[in-house]
Amino acid sequence: MQEQRIETARLTLRAPQALDAAEVQRLAGDFRIADVTGSIPHPYPPELAQQWIERCVQGWASGAAANFVIIESDSGQLIGSMSLENIARGEAEVGYWIGVPYWSRGYASEACNALVDFAFRQLRLRRLHASHLARNPQSGRVLFKAGFRHLGLGHSASGEPMELYERVSGE
């Protein structure tokens, strides 16, 4: 799959690059990010950001994932990440995080809406699914704004309650 860029009114979503590692580590390394995501550890060592970027490159190359960093267009600052993971059989899992300094600005919703459009129009996926920790309702609001439907409650690998969502193409 060829790497893509997505432009919105305030954001640019592009493939992660090696030069992004320090900022990814700084933002994702905030305990408040790890606390509300199921996949980001704390502490977040610098080499983990570089390994993540390498996995992103491999995911693009294999067609198994489409990972983007989110750039604030006006400032050029990296503010978070948005991804389509486990792309197979016309489906993918949506994941995202926004750095704490950029919370409550509508960036996650703007980026998620753009990613959904990309998934259905460019990649021709039929179904997207997503989940978030039950104690992170802000993430659910992002998904609702992007047209996702709440499916119910599940549990993470650690047993923590997770809210489950899906969006089907054409809905």
VOMAR-651453 format. One record per residue: residue number from 1; residue in one letter; x, y, z of N, C-alpha, C, O, CB in turn. Coordinates in steps of 0.02 Angstrom, whole numbers, padded with zeros to 5 digits. Glycine has a CB too. Layout:
(NUM,'A',(X,Y,Z),(X,Y,Z),(X,Y,Z),(X,Y,Z),(X,Y,Z));
...
% end
This chain:
(1,'M',(00043,-00059,00000),(00000,00000,00000),(00045,00062,00000),(00092,00067,00039),(-00048,00000,00061));
(2,'Q',(00030,00108,-00043),(00068,00170,-00047),(00050,00216,00011),(-00008,00223,00029),(00054,00206,-00114));
(3,'E',(00102,00247,00041),(00089,00293,00096),(00048,00352,00072),(00056,00375,00015),(00155,00317,00127));
(4,'Q',(00005,00376,00114),(-00041,00430,00097),(-00034,00488,00146),(-00007,00480,00201),(-00113,00405,00095));
(5,'R',(-00059,00545,00124),(-00067,00603,00168),(-00141,00620,00168),(-00175,00613,00118),(-00023,00665,00144));
(6,'I',(-00164,00643,00225),(-00233,00665,00232),(-00231,00736,00258),(-00198,00750,00308),(-00276,00618,00279));
(7,'E',(-00266,00781,00224),(-00268,00851,00244),(-00339,00867,00269),(-00388,00847,00238),(-00248,00899,00185));
(8,'T',(-00343,00902,00325),(-00408,00927,00350),(-00400,01003,00357),(-00349,01032,00338),(-00428,00894,00419));
(9,'A',(-00451,01035,00384),(-00448,01108,00392),(-00389,01130,00436),(-00358,01181,00422),(-00514,01133,00423));
(10,'R',(-00374,01091,00489),(-00321,01112,00535),(-00264,01063,00542),(-00214,01077,00576),(-00351,01122,00602));
(11,'L',(-00270,01005,00510),(-00222,00951,00523),(-00195,00919,00458),(-00227,00922,00406),(-00254,00897,00566));
(12,'T',(-00137,00890,00465),(-00109,00847,00413),(-00093,00781,00446),(-00059,00778,00497),(-00045,00878,00379));
(13,'L',(-00118,00727,00417),(-00101,00660,00440),(-00053,00632,00388),(-00068,00630,00328),(-00166,00614,00448));
(14,'R',(00005,00610,00411),(00055,00582,00366),(00090,00523,00400),(00085,00513,00461),(00107,00636,00346));
(15,'A',(00125,00484,00360),(00162,00427,00387),(00216,00451,00436),(00248,00501,00423),(00193,00385,00330));
(16,'P',(00225,00414,00490),(00279,00432,00537),(00347,00425,00504),(00358,00383,00461),(00276,00387,00600));
(17,'Q',(00393,00468,00525),(00462,00468,00500),(00509,00465,00559),(00491,00481,00615),(00476,00531,00456));
(18,'A',(00571,00443,00546),(00621,00436,00599),(00628,00500,00639),(00639,00497,00700),(00688,00416,00569));
(19,'L',(00624,00558,00606),(00633,00621,00642),(00576,00636,00691),(00582,00683,00730),(00639,00678,00592));
(20,'D',(00522,00598,00688),(00466,00607,00734),(00476,00573,00802),(00438,00585,00848),(00403,00581,00703));
(21,'A',(00526,00530,00807),(00533,00487,00866),(00536,00526,00932),(00503,00507,00980),(00595,00445,00860));
(22,'A',(00575,00579,00935),(00583,00616,00998),(00516,00646,01020),(00500,00644,01079),(00636,00671,00991));
(23,'E',(00478,00674,00973),(00414,00705,00992),(00362,00652,01009),(00322,00662,01055),(00389,00750,00935));
(24,'V',(00362,00596,00974),(00317,00541,00991),(00332,00518,01062),(00287,00509,01103),(00324,00481,00941));
(25,'Q',(00396,00509,01077),(00415,00486,01144),(00395,00537,01197),(00371,00518,01251),(00491,00473,01148));
(26,'R',(00405,00601,01183),(00388,00653,01232),(00313,00655,01246),(00292,00656,01304),(00412,00722,01207));
(27,'L',(00272,00654,01193),(00200,00659,01202),(00170,00594,01229),(00132,00594,01277),(00167,00677,01137));
(28,'A',(00188,00537,01198),(00161,00473,01219),(00188,00453,01287),(00158,00412,01322),(00177,00418,01168));
(29,'G',(00245,00481,01307),(00275,00465,01371),(00241,00496,01431),(00258,00481,01488),(00346,00485,01370));
(30,'D',(00194,00541,01418),(00156,00571,01474),(00113,00518,01507),(00076,00482,01472),(00113,00632,01448));
(31,'F',(00117,00512,01572),(00078,00460,01607),(00004,00464,01590),(-00030,00412,01587),(00087,00468,01682));
(32,'R',(-00023,00524,01579),(-00094,00532,01565),(-00114,00499,01499),(-00172,00480,01490),(-00112,00606,01562));
(33,'I',(-00067,00490,01452),(-00081,00454,01390),(-00083,00379,01404),(-00130,00344,01386),(-00027,00471,01335));
(34,'A',(-00031,00355,01437),(-00028,00283,01454),(-00088,00262,01496),(-00114,00207,01489),(00037,00267,01491));
(35,'D',(-00111,00307,01540),(-00166,00292,01585),(-00232,00280,01549),(-00274,00243,01573),(-00174,00347,01635));
(36,'V',(-00242,00311,01490),(-00306,00305,01456),(-00302,00265,01391),(-00351,00262,01353),(-00333,00373,01441));
(37,'T',(-00244,00234,01377),(-00238,00191,01319),(-00220,00120,01341),(-00190,00111,01394),(-00185,00218,01269));
(38,'G',(-00238,00073,01301),(-00223,00004,01319),(-00156,-00020,01295),(-00133,-00074,01314),(-00276,-00041,01293));
(39,'S',(-00123,00019,01252),(-00063,-00007,01219),(00000,00035,01228),(00053,00017,01204),(-00076,-00013,01146));
(40,'I',(-00004,00091,01263),(00055,00134,01272),(00079,00126,01344),(00042,00140,01391),(00038,00209,01256));
(41,'P',(00141,00103,01353),(00167,00094,01421),(00194,00158,01451),(00207,00208,01416),(00223,00041,01420));
(42,'H',(00201,00157,01517),(00234,00211,01552),(00282,00180,01602),(00260,00137,01641),(00183,00259,01587));
(43,'P',(00344,00199,01604),(00375,00249,01560),(00381,00225,01488),(00377,00165,01473),(00445,00266,01587));
(44,'Y',(00389,00272,01443),(00393,00259,01371),(00465,00275,01349),(00481,00333,01336),(00341,00303,01331));
(45,'P',(00507,00225,01345),(00578,00237,01330),(00588,00262,01258),(00549,00244,01214),(00619,00173,01341));
(46,'P',(00640,00302,01245),(00651,00331,01179),(00655,00278,01123),(00630,00290,01068),(00715,00371,01180));
(47,'E',(00686,00221,01137),(00692,00171,01084),(00624,00142,01063),(00617,00116,01008),(00738,00114,01107));
(48,'L',(00575,00146,01107),(00509,00121,01090),(00477,00163,01035),(00442,00135,00992),(00463,00122,01153));
(49,'A',(00488,00228,01035),(00461,00271,00982),(00492,00252,00915),(00457,00247,00865),(00475,00346,00998));
(50,'Q',(00557,00241,00914),(00590,00221,00851),(00565,00153,00828),(00555,00144,00768),(00667,00220,00860));
(51,'Q',(00556,00106,00873),(00530,00040,00855),(00458,00046,00827),(00440,00011,00780),(00531,-00007,00916));
(52,'W',(00418,00090,00858),(00350,00101,00833),(00352,00127,00762),(00314,00104,00719),(00312,00149,00879));
(53,'I',(00395,00176,00749),(00400,00204,00681),(00421,00150,00632),(00395,00148,00576),(00450,00262,00680));
(54,'E',(00468,00108,00650),(00489,00053,00606),(00431,00005,00592),(00423,-00018,00536),(00549,00015,00637));
(55,'R',(00391,-00010,00643),(00332,-00053,00632),(00281,-00018,00587),(00248,-00051,00546),(00299,-00071,00700));
(56,'C',(00275,00047,00593),(00229,00085,00549),(00251,00078,00477),(00210,00067,00433),(00227,00159,00570));
(57,'V',(00315,00086,00464),(00342,00080,00396),(00327,00010,00369),(00306,00002,00312),(00418,00094,00394));
(58,'Q',(00339,-00041,00410),(00326,-00110,00389),(00252,-00121,00377),(00233,-00156,00329),(00351,-00159,00442));
(59,'G',(00209,-00092,00419),(00137,-00098,00410),(00113,-00069,00345),(00072,-00099,00310),(00101,-00066,00467));
(60,'W',(00139,-00009,00328),(00122,00022,00263),(00144,-00024,00206),(00106,-00036,00159),(00155,00092,00257));
(61,'A',(00206,-00048,00210),(00235,-00089,00156),(00195,-00153,00145),(00186,-00174,00088),(00307,-00105,00171));
(62,'S',(00172,-00184,00199),(00137,-00247,00193),(00062,-00239,00180),(00028,-00286,00160),(00147,-00288,00256));
(63,'G',(00036,-00179,00191),(-00035,-00167,00184),(-00075,-00187,00245),(-00136,-00187,00244),(-00061,-00203,00124));
(64,'A',(-00040,-00205,00300),(-00074,-00228,00360),(-00095,-00171,00406),(-00137,-00180,00450),(-00029,-00275,00398));
(65,'A',(-00067,-00111,00394),(-00082,-00054,00437),(-00072,00011,00399),(-00033,00015,00352),(-00039,-00055,00501));
(66,'A',(-00107,00062,00422),(-00097,00130,00396),(-00093,00175,00457),(-00144,00197,00484),(-00156,00152,00347));
(67,'N',(-00032,00189,00479),(-00020,00230,00538),(-00001,00301,00516),(00039,00311,00471),(00035,00200,00582));
(68,'F',(-00030,00349,00550),(-00017,00419,00536),(00004,00455,00599),(-00019,00439,00654),(-00079,00453,00505));
(69,'V',(00049,00503,00592),(00057,00552,00645),(00012,00611,00625),(00000,00624,00566),(00133,00574,00654));
(70,'I',(-00013,00645,00676),(-00057,00703,00665),(-00016,00766,00676),(00015,00775,00729),(-00119,00701,00713));
(71,'I',(-00015,00809,00625),(00023,00870,00627),(-00025,00929,00628),(-00071,00932,00586),(00072,00875,00567));
(72,'E',(-00016,00975,00674),(-00055,01037,00675),(-00030,01080,00617),(00028,01101,00617),(-00048,01074,00745));
(73,'S',(-00073,01094,00569),(-00051,01128,00508),(-00020,01196,00521),(00031,01212,00491),(-00110,01135,00461));
(74,'D',(-00050,01237,00564),(-00024,01304,00575),(00046,01305,00606),(00089,01343,00585),(-00072,01343,00620));
(75,'S',(00057,01262,00655),(00121,01263,00692),(00171,01213,00665),(00231,01221,00676),(00109,01249,00765));
(76,'G',(00148,01161,00629),(00192,01108,00607),(00209,01059,00662),(00251,01015,00653),(00256,01137,00581));
(77,'Q',(00176,01065,00720),(00190,01022,00778),(00156,00954,00772),(00097,00950,00752),(00168,01056,00842));
(78,'L',(00192,00901,00789),(00162,00835,00796),(00120,00836,00859),(00143,00856,00912),(00218,00778,00798));
(79,'I',(00057,00815,00853),(00012,00818,00911),(-00016,00751,00932),(-00047,00745,00985),(-00045,00865,00897));
(80,'G',(-00006,00698,00891),(-00033,00633,00909),(-00026,00583,00853),(00014,00592,00807),(-00105,00640,00929));
(81,'S',(-00067,00531,00857),(-00064,00477,00808),(-00134,00450,00796),(-00176,00450,00841),(-00017,00420,00831));
(82,'M',(-00146,00427,00736),(-00210,00397,00716),(-00192,00338,00671),(-00149,00344,00628),(-00258,00450,00679));
(83,'S',(-00226,00281,00681),(-00205,00223,00642),(-00263,00177,00623),(-00316,00175,00655),(-00155,00183,00681));
(84,'L',(-00251,00141,00570),(-00291,00084,00550),(-00245,00024,00558),(-00195,00018,00522),(-00319,00091,00475));
(85,'E',(-00262,-00020,00603),(-00221,-00079,00618),(-00256,-00142,00596),(-00317,-00144,00588),(-00204,-00082,00693));
(86,'N',(-00217,-00195,00588),(-00244,-00261,00572),(-00291,-00259,00512),(-00346,-00287,00514),(-00281,-00290,00633));
(87,'I',(-00269,-00225,00459),(-00309,-00221,00398),(-00311,-00289,00365),(-00259,-00316,00346),(-00281,-00166,00349));
(88,'A',(-00370,-00317,00358),(-00379,-00382,00327),(-00453,-00393,00312),(-00496,-00370,00350),(-00351,-00439,00372));
(89,'R',(-00467,-00427,00259),(-00536,-00447,00241),(-00584,-00387,00242),(-00642,-00394,00262),(-00561,-00501,00288));
(90,'G',(-00560,-00329,00219),(-00604,-00271,00215),(-00619,-00237,00281),(-00665,-00197,00285),(-00666,-00290,00184));
(91,'E',(-00581,-00253,00334),(-00592,-00225,00400),(-00527,-00197,00428),(-00472,-00216,00406),(-00622,-00277,00447));
(92,'A',(-00533,-00154,00478),(-00475,-00128,00514),(-00496,-00103,00583),(-00555,-00090,00595),(-00440,-00072,00475));
(93,'E',(-00448,-00098,00626),(-00459,-00071,00693),(-00431,00000,00696),(-00375,00013,00675),(-00425,-00115,00748));
(94,'V',(-00471,00046,00721),(-00451,00116,00728),(-00420,00127,00797),(-00448,00104,00848),(-00511,00164,00717));
(95,'G',(-00364,00160,00798),(-00332,00178,00861),(-00305,00249,00858),(-00289,00273,00804),(-00276,00129,00878));
(96,'Y',(-00299,00282,00915),(-00274,00351,00914),(-00255,00373,00984),(-00277,00345,01034),(-00327,00398,00885));
(97,'W',(-00214,00424,00985),(-00199,00461,01046),(-00181,00532,01026),(-00154,00544,00971),(-00142,00427,01087));
(98,'I',(-00195,00579,01070),(-00179,00649,01060),(-00138,00671,01121),(-00157,00657,01178),(-00244,00694,01052));
(99,'G',(-00083,00706,01109),(-00041,00730,01163),(-00080,00777,01210),(-00123,00815,01187),(00020,00767,01136));
(100,'V',(-00066,00772,01274),(-00103,00810,01325),(-00107,00885,01309),(-00160,00914,01319),(-00070,00800,01392));
(101,'P',(-00053,00918,01286),(-00060,00990,01273),(-00112,01007,01219),(-00131,01065,01211),(00008,01018,01251));
(102,'Y',(-00135,00957,01182),(-00181,00968,01126),(-00251,00940,01140),(-00293,00939,01095),(-00154,00937,01063));
(103,'W',(-00264,00918,01201),(-00330,00893,01219),(-00382,00949,01216),(-00366,01008,01224),(-00328,00861,01289));
(104,'S',(-00444,00930,01206),(-00502,00975,01209),(-00502,01029,01155),(-00529,01084,01166),(-00506,01008,01277));
(105,'R',(-00472,01014,01098),(-00472,01061,01042),(-00510,01033,00982),(-00514,01065,00929),(-00401,01078,01021));
(106,'G',(-00538,00972,00989),(-00574,00941,00933),(-00529,00907,00882),(-00552,00886,00830),(-00615,00992,00899));
(107,'Y',(-00464,00902,00897),(-00418,00873,00849),(-00430,00798,00839),(-00427,00774,00782),(-00346,00883,00873));
(108,'A',(-00445,00761,00891),(-00456,00689,00884),(-00517,00677,00840),(-00515,00633,00797),(-00467,00656,00953));
(109,'S',(-00570,00714,00850),(-00631,00706,00808),(-00616,00724,00736),(-00638,00688,00690),(-00688,00749,00835));
(110,'E',(-00581,00778,00725),(-00565,00799,00656),(-00522,00746,00621),(-00535,00729,00564),(-00528,00867,00657));
(111,'A',(-00472,00722,00656),(-00428,00671,00626),(-00465,00605,00616),(-00455,00572,00566),(-00367,00661,00670));
(112,'C',(-00507,00585,00664),(-00543,00522,00658),(-00592,00523,00600),(-00598,00475,00563),(-00579,00507,00724));
(113,'N',(-00628,00579,00592),(-00674,00584,00535),(-00636,00579,00469),(-00659,00545,00423),(-00711,00651,00538));
(114,'A',(-00578,00610,00465),(-00538,00606,00404),(-00512,00535,00392),(-00510,00512,00336),(-00479,00656,00408));
(115,'L',(-00492,00501,00446),(-00467,00433,00439),(-00523,00386,00416),(-00511,00342,00374),(-00438,00408,00506));
(116,'V',(-00582,00394,00444),(-00640,00353,00423),(-00653,00362,00349),(-00663,00313,00312),(-00703,00370,00465));
(117,'D',(-00654,00424,00326),(-00664,00439,00256),(-00610,00405,00213),(-00626,00375,00162),(-00665,00515,00244));
(118,'F',(-00548,00411,00234),(-00492,00379,00199),(-00501,00303,00196),(-00492,00272,00144),(-00425,00396,00234));
(119,'A',(-00520,00273,00253),(-00528,00200,00256),(-00582,00176,00207),(-00572,00126,00173),(-00547,00179,00328));
(120,'F',(-00638,00211,00204),(-00693,00189,00162),(-00683,00208,00088),(-00698,00169,00044),(-00758,00217,00187));
(121,'R',(-00658,00268,00075),(-00652,00292,00006),(-00588,00269,-00028),(-00590,00245,-00085),(-00655,00366,00005));
(122,'Q',(-00531,00275,00007),(-00467,00259,-00024),(-00450,00184,-00018),(-00429,00153,-00067),(-00412,00300,00008));
(123,'L',(-00459,00157,00041),(-00441,00087,00052),(-00499,00039,00037),(-00489,-00022,00033),(-00418,00077,00123));
(124,'R',(-00559,00067,00029),(-00619,00027,00013),(-00634,-00025,00067),(-00658,-00080,00052),(-00610,-00007,-00054));
(125,'L',(-00619,-00007,00129),(-00636,-00052,00184),(-00712,-00051,00194),(-00745,-00002,00178),(-00600,-00033,00249));
(126,'R',(-00738,-00106,00220),(-00811,-00112,00231),(-00831,-00100,00304),(-00887,-00079,00318),(-00834,-00180,00210));
(127,'R',(-00784,-00114,00350),(-00801,-00109,00421),(-00741,-00087,00461),(-00684,-00108,00449),(-00827,-00177,00448));
(128,'L',(-00754,-00043,00509),(-00703,-00021,00556),(-00727,-00037,00626),(-00786,-00033,00641),(-00688,00056,00548));
(129,'H',(-00681,-00055,00669),(-00699,-00066,00739),(-00648,-00029,00783),(-00592,-00015,00762),(-00701,-00142,00757));
(130,'A',(-00670,-00013,00842),(-00628,00024,00889),(-00651,00008,00960),(-00705,-00019,00971),(-00633,00101,00876));
(131,'S',(-00608,00023,01007),(-00625,00013,01077),(-00587,00065,01118),(-00538,00094,01096),(-00608,-00059,01101));
(132,'H',(-00612,00076,01178),(-00576,00119,01225),(-00591,00095,01296),(-00640,00060,01308),(-00597,00194,01216));
(133,'L',(-00546,00113,01341),(-00557,00096,01411),(-00622,00129,01434),(-00635,00187,01418),(-00497,00119,01455));
(134,'A',(-00661,00093,01472),(-00726,00119,01494),(-00718,00183,01535),(-00764,00225,01536),(-00763,00066,01536));
(135,'R',(-00662,00191,01568),(-00651,00251,01609),(-00625,00310,01568),(-00604,00361,01597),(-00603,00235,01665));
(136,'N',(-00627,00304,01502),(-00605,00359,01457),(-00663,00378,01410),(-00658,00367,01350),(-00542,00338,01417));
(137,'P',(-00716,00406,01436),(-00775,00421,01394),(-00761,00472,01339),(-00798,00474,01290),(-00831,00445,01438));
(138,'Q',(-00710,00514,01348),(-00693,00562,01295),(-00678,00527,01229),(-00696,00551,01176),(-00633,00606,01317));
(139,'S',(-00646,00470,01234),(-00630,00431,01174),(-00694,00407,01140),(-00698,00404,01079),(-00585,00372,01191));
(140,'G',(-00744,00389,01179),(-00808,00369,01151),(-00842,00425,01114),(-00874,00414,01062),(-00853,00343,01205));
(141,'R',(-00836,00486,01139),(-00866,00544,01105),(-00833,00554,01036),(-00867,00571,00988),(-00858,00608,01147));
(142,'V',(-00768,00543,01032),(-00733,00549,00968),(-00763,00498,00919),(-00776,00515,00861),(-00656,00537,00976));
(143,'L',(-00773,00437,00941),(-00799,00385,00898),(-00871,00400,00877),(-00889,00390,00819),(-00795,00317,00932));
(144,'F',(-00913,00422,00923),(-00982,00440,00906),(-00983,00494,00853),(-01023,00491,00806),(-01020,00463,00968));
(145,'K',(-00940,00545,00861),(-00938,00600,00812),(-00916,00576,00743),(-00931,00608,00693),(-00891,00655,00836));
(146,'A',(-00880,00520,00741),(-00857,00492,00678),(-00906,00439,00651),(-00891,00403,00604),(-00788,00461,00686));
(147,'G',(-00965,00435,00682),(-01017,00391,00657),(-01014,00319,00681),(-01049,00276,00653),(-01015,00391,00585));
(148,'F',(-00973,00304,00731),(-00970,00236,00757),(-01031,00221,00800),(-01061,00265,00831),(-00905,00226,00799));
(149,'R',(-01049,00157,00801),(-01105,00132,00841),(-01077,00093,00900),(-01032,00052,00892),(-01152,00088,00797));
(150,'H',(-01104,00106,00959),(-01081,00071,01019),(-01109,-00001,01018),(-01169,-00011,01009),(-01105,00108,01084));
(151,'L',(-01065,-00049,01028),(-01085,-00120,01026),(-01096,-00149,01096),(-01135,-00196,01104),(-01033,-00161,00990));
(152,'G',(-01061,-00122,01145),(-01067,-00150,01212),(-01001,-00148,01249),(-00955,-00113,01230),(-01094,-00220,01210));
(153,'L',(-00998,-00188,01301),(-00941,-00189,01345),(-00901,-00254,01335),(-00930,-00308,01328),(-00963,-00182,01418));
(154,'G',(-00836,-00247,01334),(-00791,-00304,01332),(-00737,-00294,01385),(-00745,-00253,01430),(-00759,-00313,01261));
(155,'H',(-00683,-00331,01379),(-00629,-00324,01427),(-00562,-00327,01391),(-00553,-00364,01343),(-00633,-00380,01481));
(156,'S',(-00514,-00288,01416),(-00446,-00288,01389),(-00411,-00352,01411),(-00437,-00391,01451),(-00407,-00225,01412));
(157,'A',(-00351,-00362,01384),(-00310,-00420,01404),(-00297,-00420,01479),(-00289,-00473,01509),(-00244,-00420,01365));
(158,'S',(-00295,-00361,01509),(-00282,-00356,01581),(-00346,-00361,01622),(-00344,-00359,01683),(-00247,-00291,01597));
(159,'G',(-00404,-00368,01587),(-00467,-00375,01622),(-00504,-00310,01633),(-00559,-00311,01661),(-00456,-00408,01686));
(160,'E',(-00476,-00255,01611),(-00509,-00190,01621),(-00567,-00183,01573),(-00562,-00202,01514),(-00458,-00132,01612));
(161,'P',(-00624,-00155,01596),(-00682,-00146,01552),(-00666,-00101,01492),(-00634,-00049,01498),(-00740,-00116,01591));
(162,'M',(-00688,-00123,01433),(-00678,-00087,01370),(-00746,-00076,01336),(-00788,-00122,01336),(-00629,-00125,01323));
(163,'E',(-00756,-00018,01308),(-00815,-00004,01268),(-00798,-00021,01195),(-00744,-00003,01171),(-00838,00071,01275));
(164,'L',(-00843,-00056,01160),(-00831,-00080,01093),(-00876,-00044,01043),(-00934,-00030,01057),(-00842,-00157,01088));
(165,'Y',(-00848,-00029,00984),(-00883,00010,00933),(-00870,-00020,00864),(-00822,-00056,00853),(-00863,00084,00935));
(166,'E',(-00915,-00002,00817),(-00902,-00018,00747),(-00933,00036,00702),(-00978,00072,00723),(-00931,-00088,00729));
(167,'R',(-00907,00039,00642),(-00937,00081,00590),(-00933,00041,00526),(-00880,00015,00508),(-00900,00151,00584));
(168,'V',(-00988,00037,00491),(-00992,00000,00428),(-00996,00050,00372),(-01030,00101,00378),(-01054,-00049,00427));
(169,'S',(-00963,00036,00318),(-00963,00081,00259),(-01035,00092,00236),(-01075,00045,00233),(-00920,00051,00202));
(170,'G',(-01051,00154,00220),(-01117,00170,00196),(-01166,00189,00250),(-01222,00210,00235),(-01145,00113,00158));
(171,'E',(-01146,00184,00313),(-01191,00203,00368),(-01183,00276,00384),(-01217,00301,00429),(-01178,00162,00431));
% end
